[in-house]
């Protein structure tokens, strides 16, 4: 397994158009075509869609002809965003041709619906992606997991035109679907899912994933190590960084200097284990200086609001605009990254990068020995998952140590998640098959 290149200096954290060397090569060589096939894409700002959008933009800026086959933006609340409709559409977005296919959606995406939504996208998008691959004859077909349901049609079309196939694995979706209880009672369905998964994975020319444990999981599913690369999800350090002044969000939300603000910002679903954080908030409701803020959207948000809305020092917010994200991530005194124990090592939360880049203290729930715990090591507060009492105690500890916090203690970890070297490594895998 190969890893991403070492992070570059801050000077290199520039716009895509300023990429030295690669842009010159693109200008003097024939334009290459790539088809990106992904269920999640920009303008989604949470999860997989954000990264796939940035990859497509980078490839286009480097002179490649990029065609994206995707859905209307709908994640994480499983509802089509304003300005879009759940139907077929085609539009040139910047330098990218984006074709969108409808999918089956509803607000509560538990149980069998966790399979029906991606399956519906696989069916509705199949003729689109098949024709686009035949039409453009790309050098590479770049698929993104989730979802694997859609991959076989793309693999077949790629074989017809001699295109390389690359899979970007953000989520071991079959394992995750059963691990967090969506389909845990259906053993026969799990067996079918794993058989299908192994067959599809074997037919990709190259796979790139976001953590070493996920790469080990793919190897356990029969993928040769020679086909695997690890490139962690990144954070744009030009956009997210420590602020010298107090974030204006503190005054906007009514927080004073002596208040201790605990923030979770991200998707609100089963894997996040937010009920444990909110159980800790209930234990601390007598601590008038401590305030909890949950910012985001997702299928579990209404349930959590109903269950914990009585807590006076807790408030729920929507996702904040990306243009104001740096100020928002600089608002709290402590970021919390909860994760359900059953989802350990099935994914590496991408929101961690923004938390660390803000320069604020971070509390992570992870068991010792998991990759997340090993990755953050001594740079964060660490507590076991699914343990609200321990989590509450750690929040109290972080409040007592607020004045002793060193804002640069996480710098090395942040630099390892820098955007530019990671996205260049992805481009090289798409372009040549080697990082």
C-alpha positions as CSV (number, residue, x, y, z in Angstrom):
1,X,0.0,0.0,0.0
2,X,1.3,3.4,-0.8
3,X,0.5,6.7,0.9
4,X,0.1,10.3,-0.1
5,X,3.1,12.5,-0.6
6,X,4.5,14.5,2.3
7,X,2.7,17.8,3.0
8,X,4.1,20.9,1.3
9,X,4.7,24.2,2.8
10,X,1.9,26.8,3.4
11,X,3.0,28.6,0.2
12,X,1.7,25.6,-1.8
13,X,-1.8,25.8,-0.3
14,X,-2.9,27.9,-3.3
15,X,-5.7,27.7,-5.9
16,X,-5.7,24.9,-8.4
17,X,-4.8,27.1,-11.3
18,X,-1.5,28.0,-9.7
19,X,-0.3,24.4,-9.6
20,X,3.4,24.6,-10.8
21,X,4.6,22.1,-13.3
22,X,1.4,20.1,-13.7
23,X,-0.5,23.0,-15.3
24,X,2.4,23.5,-17.8
25,X,2.4,19.9,-18.7
26,X,-1.4,20.0,-19.2
27,X,-1.1,23.0,-21.5
28,X,1.4,21.3,-23.8
29,X,-0.1,17.8,-24.0
30,X,-3.3,16.5,-25.5
31,X,-6.4,17.0,-23.3
32,X,-7.3,13.9,-21.5
33,X,-10.9,12.9,-20.6
34,X,-12.1,11.5,-17.2
35,X,-15.6,10.4,-16.2
36,X,-16.4,10.8,-12.5
37,X,-19.2,8.6,-11.3
38,X,-20.4,9.4,-7.8
39,X,-23.6,9.4,-5.8
40,X,-22.5,12.5,-3.8
41,X,-21.0,15.7,-5.4
42,X,-20.9,19.4,-5.1
43,X,-22.5,21.6,-3.9
44,X,-22.8,19.2,-1.0
45,X,-20.5,20.5,1.6
46,X,-20.6,17.6,4.1
47,X,-19.0,14.2,3.6
48,X,-18.0,12.6,0.3
49,X,-19.6,15.1,-2.0
50,X,-17.2,17.9,-0.9
51,X,-14.1,15.9,-1.7
52,X,-15.4,14.5,-5.0
53,X,-16.3,18.1,-6.1
54,X,-12.8,19.4,-5.2
55,X,-11.2,16.5,-7.1
56,X,-13.3,17.2,-10.2
57,X,-12.5,20.9,-10.0
58,X,-8.8,20.2,-9.7
59,X,-8.8,17.8,-12.7
60,X,-10.6,20.4,-14.8
61,X,-8.2,23.2,-13.7
62,X,-5.3,20.9,-14.8
63,X,-6.6,20.8,-18.3
64,X,-8.6,17.5,-18.3
65,X,-12.1,17.2,-19.8
66,X,-14.2,16.2,-16.8
67,X,-17.7,14.7,-17.0
68,X,-19.5,13.9,-13.8
69,X,-22.5,11.6,-13.4
70,X,-24.2,12.1,-10.1
71,X,-27.5,12.8,-8.2
72,X,-29.1,16.1,-7.2
73,X,-27.4,17.3,-4.0
74,X,-29.2,15.7,-1.1
75,X,-26.8,14.7,1.7
76,X,-26.8,14.7,4.7
77,X,-30.5,15.3,5.3
78,X,-31.7,13.0,2.4
79,X,-33.7,15.7,0.8
80,X,-33.0,17.5,-2.5
81,X,-31.4,20.9,-1.8
82,X,-33.2,24.1,-2.8
83,X,-32.6,25.1,-6.4
84,X,-32.5,21.5,-7.6
85,X,-35.2,18.9,-8.5
86,X,-35.1,15.1,-8.2
87,X,-35.0,14.5,-11.9
88,X,-32.6,14.2,-14.8
89,X,-30.6,17.3,-15.6
90,X,-27.5,18.4,-17.5
91,X,-25.4,21.5,-16.9
92,X,-22.0,22.9,-17.5
93,X,-20.7,24.0,-14.1
94,X,-17.5,25.9,-14.5
95,X,-15.4,23.7,-16.7
96,X,-17.2,20.5,-15.8
97,X,-20.1,18.8,-17.5
98,X,-22.4,17.6,-14.7
99,X,-25.2,15.1,-15.4
100,X,-27.6,14.4,-12.6
101,X,-29.9,11.4,-12.3
102,X,-32.8,11.0,-9.8
103,X,-32.8,8.7,-6.8
104,X,-35.3,7.4,-4.3
105,X,-35.3,9.5,-1.2
106,X,-37.1,9.9,2.1
107,X,-36.2,11.6,5.4
108,X,-35.8,8.5,7.4
109,X,-33.3,6.4,5.6
110,X,-33.0,3.5,7.9
111,X,-33.4,-0.3,7.3
112,X,-33.8,-1.4,3.7
113,X,-33.9,2.2,2.5
114,X,-30.2,2.4,3.1
115,X,-29.9,0.0,0.1
116,X,-32.8,1.3,-2.0
117,X,-31.5,4.8,-2.3
118,X,-28.1,3.8,-3.8
119,X,-29.8,1.0,-5.8
120,X,-32.2,3.5,-7.4
121,X,-29.3,5.7,-8.4
122,X,-27.5,2.8,-9.9
123,X,-30.6,2.1,-12.1
124,X,-31.4,5.6,-13.1
125,X,-27.8,6.6,-13.8
126,X,-26.8,3.4,-15.7
127,X,-27.7,4.6,-19.2
128,X,-26.1,8.0,-18.6
129,X,-22.8,6.8,-17.4
130,X,-22.6,4.0,-20.0
131,X,-23.2,6.5,-22.9
132,X,-20.8,9.1,-21.5
133,X,-18.0,6.6,-21.2
134,X,-18.6,5.4,-24.8
135,X,-18.9,9.0,-26.0
136,X,-15.9,10.5,-24.3
137,X,-13.6,7.4,-24.3
138,X,-11.9,8.6,-21.1
139,X,-8.4,7.5,-19.9
140,X,-9.9,6.8,-16.5
141,X,-13.4,6.2,-15.1
142,X,-13.2,7.4,-11.5
143,X,-15.9,5.8,-9.3
144,X,-16.6,6.8,-5.7
145,X,-17.9,4.5,-2.9
146,X,-20.5,4.9,-1.7
147,X,-22.0,3.4,-3.9
148,X,-20.7,0.1,-5.3
149,X,-24.1,-0.8,-6.8
150,X,-23.4,1.6,-9.6
151,X,-20.0,0.4,-10.4
152,X,-20.6,-2.7,-12.7
153,X,-22.1,-0.7,-15.5
154,X,-19.2,1.7,-15.5
155,X,-16.7,-1.1,-15.4
156,X,-18.3,-2.7,-18.4
157,X,-18.3,0.5,-20.4
158,X,-14.7,1.2,-19.4
159,X,-13.7,-2.2,-20.7
160,X,-15.3,-1.4,-24.1
161,X,-13.2,1.7,-24.5
162,X,-10.0,0.5,-22.8
163,X,-10.3,3.0,-19.9
164,X,-8.6,2.5,-16.5
165,X,-11.0,2.2,-13.6
166,X,-10.2,3.7,-10.2
167,X,-12.4,3.4,-7.1
168,X,-12.2,6.1,-4.3
169,X,-13.4,4.3,-1.1
170,X,-14.7,6.7,1.6
171,X,-16.8,4.2,3.3
172,X,-16.8,0.4,3.6
173,X,-20.6,0.7,2.9
174,X,-21.6,-3.0,3.2
175,X,-19.8,-3.4,6.5
176,X,-21.1,0.0,7.8
177,X,-24.7,-0.7,6.8
178,X,-24.8,-3.8,9.0
179,X,-22.5,-2.5,11.8
180,X,-24.6,0.4,12.8
181,X,-27.9,-1.5,12.9
182,X,-29.5,-0.6,9.6
183,X,-29.7,-4.2,8.4
184,X,-28.2,-6.1,11.2
185,X,-31.0,-8.7,11.4
186,X,-30.8,-9.8,7.8
187,X,-27.9,-12.3,7.7
188,X,-28.8,-13.6,4.2
189,X,-28.7,-10.0,2.8
190,X,-25.3,-9.5,4.4
191,X,-23.9,-12.6,2.7
192,X,-25.3,-11.4,-0.7
193,X,-23.8,-8.0,-0.1
194,X,-20.3,-9.3,0.6
195,X,-20.3,-11.6,-2.4
196,X,-21.4,-8.8,-4.6
197,X,-18.8,-6.4,-3.0
198,X,-15.8,-8.8,-3.5
199,X,-16.8,-9.3,-7.2
200,X,-17.0,-5.6,-7.9
201,X,-13.8,-4.7,-6.1
202,X,-11.8,-7.3,-7.9
203,X,-12.5,-5.7,-11.3
204,X,-11.1,-2.3,-10.5
205,X,-7.6,-1.5,-11.7
206,X,-6.8,0.7,-8.7
207,X,-8.3,1.5,-5.3
208,X,-7.6,4.5,-3.1
209,X,-9.0,4.8,0.4
210,X,-8.7,7.3,3.3
211,X,-7.2,5.2,6.1
212,X,-4.8,2.3,6.7
213,X,-7.4,0.2,8.5
214,X,-9.9,0.6,5.6
215,X,-7.1,-0.5,3.2
216,X,-6.6,-3.5,5.4
217,X,-10.3,-4.2,5.2
218,X,-10.2,-4.0,1.4
219,X,-7.2,-6.4,1.4
220,X,-9.3,-8.7,3.5
221,X,-11.9,-8.7,0.8
222,X,-9.4,-10.0,-1.7
223,X,-8.0,-6.7,-3.2
224,X,-4.2,-7.2,-3.8
225,X,-2.0,-4.7,-1.9
226,X,-0.4,-3.7,-5.1
227,X,-3.7,-2.1,-6.2
228,X,-4.2,-0.2,-2.9
229,X,-3.2,3.4,-2.0
230,X,-4.0,5.5,1.0
231,X,-4.7,9.2,0.7
232,X,-6.4,10.8,3.7
233,X,-9.2,13.3,3.4
234,X,-7.8,16.7,3.6
235,X,-8.5,20.2,4.9
236,X,-7.9,23.5,3.0
237,X,-5.5,25.3,5.3
238,X,-5.9,28.5,3.4
239,X,-9.5,28.5,4.4
240,X,-9.5,26.9,7.9
241,X,-6.9,28.3,10.3
242,X,-6.7,29.8,13.8
243,X,-8.1,33.4,14.1
244,X,-6.2,36.1,15.9
245,X,-9.4,37.8,17.0
246,X,-12.4,36.3,18.9
247,X,-14.8,34.7,16.5
248,X,-17.8,36.9,15.8
249,X,-20.0,33.9,16.3
250,X,-19.6,34.0,20.0
251,X,-21.3,37.4,20.3
252,X,-23.8,36.4,17.6
253,X,-24.8,33.3,19.6
254,X,-24.8,35.2,23.0
255,X,-21.7,33.5,24.5
256,X,-19.5,35.5,26.9
257,X,-15.8,35.3,27.6
258,X,-16.4,33.0,30.6
259,X,-18.6,30.6,28.8
260,X,-17.2,27.3,27.8
261,X,-18.6,26.3,24.4
262,X,-18.6,22.7,23.2
263,X,-19.2,22.2,19.5
264,X,-20.1,19.3,17.2
265,X,-20.4,20.3,13.5
266,X,-21.1,17.7,10.9
267,X,-23.6,15.1,9.7
268,X,-26.1,13.8,12.2
269,X,-26.6,10.1,11.6
270,X,-26.2,6.7,13.3
271,X,-22.4,6.5,12.9
272,X,-21.8,9.7,14.7
273,X,-23.0,8.5,18.1
274,X,-24.3,11.9,19.0
275,X,-26.7,10.5,21.6
276,X,-23.6,9.8,23.8
277,X,-22.5,13.4,23.6
278,X,-26.0,14.6,24.4
279,X,-26.2,12.2,27.3
280,X,-23.0,13.9,28.6
281,X,-24.7,17.3,28.0
282,X,-27.6,16.2,30.2
283,X,-25.2,15.1,33.0
284,X,-23.6,18.6,32.8
285,X,-26.8,20.7,32.6
286,X,-26.1,22.0,36.0
287,X,-22.8,23.5,34.8
288,X,-24.1,26.9,33.8
289,X,-20.9,28.0,32.1
290,X,-20.9,25.0,29.7
291,X,-22.9,25.3,26.5
292,X,-23.3,22.7,23.8
293,X,-23.9,23.5,20.1
294,X,-24.8,20.8,17.6
295,X,-24.6,22.1,14.0
296,X,-25.5,20.1,11.0
297,X,-28.2,18.0,9.3
298,X,-29.1,14.4,9.0
299,X,-31.7,11.7,9.5
300,X,-31.3,11.6,13.3
301,X,-31.6,15.3,13.9
302,X,-35.4,15.5,14.5
303,X,-35.2,12.5,17.0
304,X,-32.3,14.1,18.9
305,X,-34.0,17.5,19.0
306,X,-37.2,15.8,20.4
307,X,-35.2,13.7,23.0
308,X,-32.8,16.4,24.2
309,X,-34.4,19.7,23.4
310,X,-35.3,20.3,27.1
311,X,-31.6,20.8,28.0
312,X,-31.2,24.5,28.5
313,X,-27.5,24.8,27.7
314,X,-27.9,22.9,24.4
315,X,-28.9,24.4,21.0
316,X,-29.2,22.9,17.5
317,X,-28.1,24.9,14.5
318,X,-28.2,24.2,10.7
319,X,-25.0,23.8,8.7
320,X,-23.2,27.2,8.5
321,X,-22.2,28.7,5.1
322,X,-18.8,27.5,3.9
323,X,-17.7,31.2,3.5
324,X,-18.2,31.6,7.3
325,X,-16.9,28.1,8.3
326,X,-13.6,29.3,9.6
327,X,-15.2,31.8,12.0
328,X,-17.6,29.1,13.1
329,X,-14.9,26.5,13.8
330,X,-13.0,29.1,15.7
331,X,-16.0,29.8,17.9
332,X,-15.9,27.0,20.5
333,X,-13.6,26.3,23.3
334,X,-13.7,22.5,22.6
335,X,-14.6,20.5,19.5
336,X,-16.0,17.0,20.1
337,X,-15.8,14.2,17.6
338,X,-18.0,11.4,18.8
339,X,-18.2,8.1,16.9
340,X,-20.1,4.9,17.6
341,X,-18.0,2.0,18.6
342,X,-19.6,-0.2,16.0
343,X,-18.3,2.1,13.2
344,X,-14.7,2.1,14.4
345,X,-12.2,1.7,11.5
346,X,-15.0,1.5,8.9
347,X,-14.3,5.2,8.1
348,X,-12.0,8.0,9.2
349,X,-14.2,11.1,10.0
350,X,-13.3,13.8,7.5
351,X,-14.6,16.6,9.9
352,X,-11.5,16.0,12.1
353,X,-9.3,18.0,9.7
354,X,-11.3,21.2,10.1
355,X,-11.5,20.8,13.9
356,X,-7.7,20.5,14.1
357,X,-7.0,23.2,11.7
358,X,-9.0,25.7,13.7
359,X,-6.4,25.5,16.4
360,X,-9.0,24.7,19.1
361,X,-8.8,21.7,21.5
362,X,-10.4,18.6,20.2
363,X,-12.0,15.7,22.1
364,X,-12.3,12.4,20.2
365,X,-14.1,9.3,21.3
366,X,-12.2,6.2,20.1
367,X,-11.0,3.0,21.6
368,X,-7.2,2.5,22.0
369,X,-5.8,0.5,19.1
370,X,-8.2,2.0,16.5
371,X,-6.6,4.0,13.7
372,X,-8.4,7.1,14.8
373,X,-6.9,6.9,18.3
374,X,-3.5,6.1,16.9
375,X,-3.7,8.9,14.4
376,X,-4.5,11.7,16.9
377,X,-2.4,10.2,19.8
378,X,-1.4,12.9,22.3
379,X,-2.7,15.9,20.2
380,X,-6.3,15.6,21.5
381,X,-8.4,14.6,24.5
382,X,-9.3,10.9,24.1
383,X,-12.2,9.0,25.7
384,X,-13.8,5.6,25.0
385,X,-16.9,5.7,22.8
386,X,-20.4,5.0,24.1
387,X,-19.4,6.3,27.6
388,X,-21.2,9.5,28.4
389,X,-20.0,9.6,32.0
390,X,-16.3,9.5,30.9
391,X,-17.1,12.0,28.2
392,X,-18.7,14.5,30.6
393,X,-15.7,14.2,32.9
394,X,-13.3,14.9,30.1
395,X,-15.3,18.0,29.1
396,X,-14.9,19.3,32.7
397,X,-11.2,18.6,32.5
398,X,-10.9,20.5,29.2
399,X,-12.7,23.4,30.8
400,X,-10.3,23.4,33.8
401,X,-7.3,23.4,31.4
402,X,-8.6,26.0,29.0
403,X,-6.0,28.6,30.0
404,X,-3.1,26.1,29.7
405,X,-4.0,25.0,26.1
406,X,-1.2,25.5,23.6
407,X,-2.8,26.5,20.2
408,X,0.2,25.1,18.2
409,X,0.2,21.6,19.8
410,X,-1.7,20.1,16.8
411,X,0.4,21.7,14.0
412,X,2.2,18.6,12.8
413,X,-1.1,16.6,12.7
414,X,-2.7,19.4,10.8
415,X,0.1,19.6,8.2
416,X,-0.3,15.9,7.5
417,X,-3.9,16.6,6.4
418,X,-3.0,19.5,4.0
419,X,-5.1,19.7,0.9
420,X,-2.6,20.2,-1.9
421,X,-0.3,17.1,-1.6
422,X,-3.3,14.9,-1.0
423,X,-5.3,16.1,-4.1
424,X,-2.2,15.9,-6.3
425,X,-1.7,12.3,-5.2
426,X,-5.3,11.6,-6.2
427,X,-4.8,13.2,-9.6
428,X,-1.7,11.1,-10.2
429,X,-3.7,7.9,-9.5
430,X,-6.4,9.0,-11.9
431,X,-3.9,10.1,-14.6
432,X,-1.3,7.3,-14.5
433,X,-2.4,4.8,-11.9
434,X,0.5,5.6,-9.6
435,X,0.8,8.2,-6.9
